[in-house]
Amino acid sequence: MWRKIVVGITVAYAIIALYLIVNNSLSLAWLLPGLLFFIGLFSWGVFDIRLGFFIPVVFKSPNPQPRTVALTFDDGPTPYTLEVLDLLQQYQAKATFFCIGQQLEQYPDIAKRILADGHTIGNHSYSHPNSMGFLSTAQVKEEIQKCDQIIEQLLQIKSPFYRPPFGITNPHIAKALRQTKHRVIGWNNRSLDTVIQDENTIFKRIYKRIDRQPIVLLHDTSNRSVQVLATLLKQLQQDNYKLVNLVEFLNEEKQ
């Protein structure tokens, strides 16, 4: 949708500008603003997953329920995941874990506990490459399918959910996902728990937006995130929030 609008505006601008240039009403330099506009919005679309610029992205519930939150954790499992799972169990909360294939291979027992505790598991690529935005369609597809294979072999399930590393999308990633037929899951409440150092600042960032933006992005990769989660769960329980996994949040069939 967004991409069609941007391309349409850019093409229309270029046609009008070329017409006026040919008729000596404008200089060639007038093509530059249109080009910069397209490059700027294209780049924005690559890095802001919520735009769904290249492929449809889920970042809200189709049937929102009051005081219902979907906590999501990226980049695990790790030893910190055990602490996360203990906290979720303590507060009778459910969540969704977007797992890296290599981490699943390293910590298979933790992955099994995630599922046994009633949480949802999603695909977060096999190796979470820093160069994800520069991979070919075939390379992206391989990253997704290798993680899928591990999930199926280890847990005997097929996850329909995929979250791109760094939230990056582009034409190659979109094409790969159309072939693998995964649903792309974004977020609307980004904790920045891998960037911000102060735990209280992270908590306040999440909590102040929890009603309007209930899909929370966290990481089960550090003690800092574990401590933020402990504070958040305590506060949400006091406020009578319900914390559910993504399947329940989106009213999907159970895994």
C-alpha positions in Angstrom: 0.0 0.0 0.0 2.6 2.5 1.1 5.0 1.5 -1.6 2.3 1.9 -4.3 1.5 5.4 -3.0 5.1 6.5 -2.9 5.9 5.0 -6.4 2.8 6.6 -7.8 3.6 10.0 -6.4 7.2 9.8 -7.6 6.2 8.7 -11.1 3.6 11.4 -11.4 6.1 14.0 -10.2 8.7 12.7 -12.7 6.3 12.8 -15.6 5.1 16.3 -14.9 8.7 17.5 -14.3 9.9 15.9 -17.5 7.0 17.5 -19.5 7.8 20.9 -18.2 11.6 20.4 -18.7 11.0 19.4 -22.4 8.8 22.5 -22.8 11.6 24.7 -21.3 9.4 25.6 -18.3 11.7 23.9 -15.8 15.4 23.1 -15.4 16.6 19.5 -15.1 17.4 20.1 -11.5 13.7 19.8 -10.7 14.0 16.1 -11.0 16.2 16.0 -8.0 13.5 16.6 -5.3 11.4 13.7 -6.6 14.4 11.4 -6.6 15.3 12.5 -3.0 11.7 12.0 -1.9 11.7 8.5 -3.2 15.0 7.5 -1.7 14.1 9.0 1.6 10.8 7.2 1.9 12.2 4.0 0.5 14.9 4.1 3.2 12.3 4.8 5.9 10.3 1.8 4.7 13.4 -0.5 5.0 14.0 0.4 8.7 10.5 1.0 10.0 8.7 -2.3 10.0 5.4 -0.7 11.1 5.0 0.9 7.7 4.6 -2.5 5.9 6.2 -0.8 3.0 7.3 -4.0 1.2 5.1 -6.7 2.7 2.1 -6.7 5.1 3.2 -6.6 8.7 1.1 -7.4 11.8 1.7 -4.9 14.5 -1.8 -4.8 16.2 -4.6 -7.1 17.0 -7.5 -7.3 14.5 -9.8 -7.5 17.5 -8.2 -5.5 20.3 -9.2 -6.4 23.8 -8.9 -3.9 26.7 -5.9 -4.4 29.0 -4.4 -7.2 26.9 -0.7 -7.2 26.2 1.5 -9.3 24.0 5.1 -9.4 25.3 7.6 -10.6 22.7 11.2 -11.5 23.2 13.8 -11.6 20.4 17.2 -13.2 19.9 17.0 -16.1 22.3 17.0 -18.6 23.8 19.9 -17.8 26.1 20.5 -18.6 29.8 18.6 -15.4 30.6 15.5 -16.9 29.0 15.2 -19.2 32.0 14.9 -16.2 34.3 12.3 -14.7 31.9 10.3 -17.9 32.0 10.4 -18.1 35.8 9.1 -14.5 36.0 6.3 -15.2 33.4 5.4 -18.3 35.4 5.3 -16.4 38.7 2.9 -13.9 37.3 0.9 -16.4 35.2 1.8 -14.5 32.0 2.2 -15.8 28.5 4.5 -14.4 25.9 6.0 -15.0 22.4 9.7 -15.8 21.7 11.2 -15.1 18.3 14.1 -17.5 18.3 17.4 -17.6 16.4 18.1 -21.0 14.9 21.6 -21.1 16.2 20.4 -20.3 19.7 17.8 -23.1 19.5 20.6 -25.5 18.6 22.7 -24.3 21.5 19.8 -24.4 24.1 17.3 -27.0 23.0 16.1 -27.7 26.5 15.2 -24.0 27.1 13.3 -24.0 23.8 11.3 -27.0 24.9 10.4 -25.3 28.2 9.2 -22.2 26.3 6.7 -24.3 24.5 5.8 -26.5 27.5 5.0 -23.4 29.5 2.4 -22.3 27.0 4.3 -19.6 25.1 4.5 -19.1 21.4 7.7 -19.6 19.3 8.4 -17.7 16.2 11.2 -17.6 13.5 13.9 -15.0 13.9 16.2 -16.3 11.2 19.0 -18.9 11.6 22.0 -16.7 12.3 20.6 -13.1 12.7 23.2 -11.8 10.2 24.3 -8.1 10.6 24.1 -8.0 6.8 20.5 -9.1 6.6 19.5 -6.0 4.6 22.0 -6.9 1.9 21.3 -10.6 1.4 19.8 -11.9 -1.8 16.3 -13.5 -1.9 17.8 -16.9 -1.9 20.0 -16.2 1.1 17.1 -14.7 3.1 15.0 -17.7 2.3 17.8 -20.0 3.4 18.0 -18.2 6.7 14.3 -18.6 7.3 14.0 -22.2 6.2 17.0 -23.3 8.3 15.4 -21.9 11.4 12.1 -23.5 10.4 13.7 -26.9 10.1 15.3 -26.6 13.6 11.9 -25.6 15.1 10.2 -28.5 13.5 12.9 -31.1 14.4 13.3 -29.9 17.9 9.7 -29.0 18.9 7.6 -30.8 16.3 5.7 -27.7 15.4 5.5 -25.3 12.4 5.5 -21.7 13.4 3.7 -19.3 10.9 5.3 -16.3 12.5 8.5 -14.5 11.4 10.1 -11.4 12.7 13.0 -9.9 10.6 16.3 -9.3 12.4 16.5 -5.6 13.2 13.0 -5.2 11.9 14.4 -4.7 8.4 12.4 -5.3 5.3 13.2 -4.8 1.6 12.2 -6.2 -1.8 14.5 -9.3 -1.4 13.2 -10.1 2.1 9.6 -9.6 1.0 10.0 -11.9 -2.0 11.5 -14.6 0.3 8.6 -14.3 2.8 6.1 -14.6 0.0 7.7 -17.9 -0.9 7.9 -19.2 2.6 4.4 -17.9 3.4 5.2 -16.6 6.9 3.3 -13.9 8.6 5.5 -11.0 9.5 5.1 -9.8 13.0 6.2 -6.4 14.0 5.7 -4.4 17.2 4.3 -1.1 18.3 6.0 -0.7 21.7 9.8 -0.9 21.3 11.6 -1.0 24.6 15.1 -0.2 23.3 16.4 -2.5 26.0 19.5 -3.3 24.1 20.3 0.4 23.7 19.1 2.2 26.9 21.2 1.4 30.0 18.9 2.6 32.7 16.3 0.0 33.7 13.8 2.5 35.0 14.0 4.5 31.8 13.2 1.4 29.8 10.3 0.5 32.1 8.8 4.0 31.8 9.2 3.9 28.0 7.1 0.7 27.8 4.6 1.4 30.5 3.5 4.9 29.4 2.4 3.5 26.0 1.1 0.1 27.0 -2.6 0.9 26.4 -2.2 2.3 22.9 0.7 0.1 21.9 0.4 -3.4 23.5 2.8 -5.5 21.3 6.0 -5.0 23.3 9.5 -5.8 21.9 12.0 -7.0 24.5 15.1 -9.3 24.4 15.8 -12.3 26.6 19.5 -11.6 26.3 20.6 -9.6 29.4 20.1 -9.2 33.1 18.9 -5.6 32.4 16.0 -6.9 30.4 15.1 -9.4 33.1 15.0 -6.7 35.7 12.8 -4.5 33.5 10.5 -7.4 33.0 10.2 -8.1 36.7 9.1 -4.4 37.3 6.8 -4.4 34.3 5.0 -7.7 35.3 4.5 -6.5 38.8 3.0 -3.2 37.7 0.8 -4.8 35.0 -0.5 -7.4 37.5 -1.5 -4.5 39.9 -3.3 -2.8 37.0 -5.2 -6.0 36.1 -3.6 -6.5 32.6 -3.8 -9.8 30.9 -0.6 -11.0 29.2 -1.1 -13.4 26.4 1.0 -15.1 23.7 0.7 -14.0 20.1 -1.6 -16.8 19.1 -4.2 -15.7 21.7 -3.5 -12.0 21.0 -4.3 -12.4 17.3 -7.1 -15.0 17.8 -5.1 -17.7 15.9 -5.4 -21.4 16.2 -3.1 -22.8 18.9 0.2 -24.3 17.9 
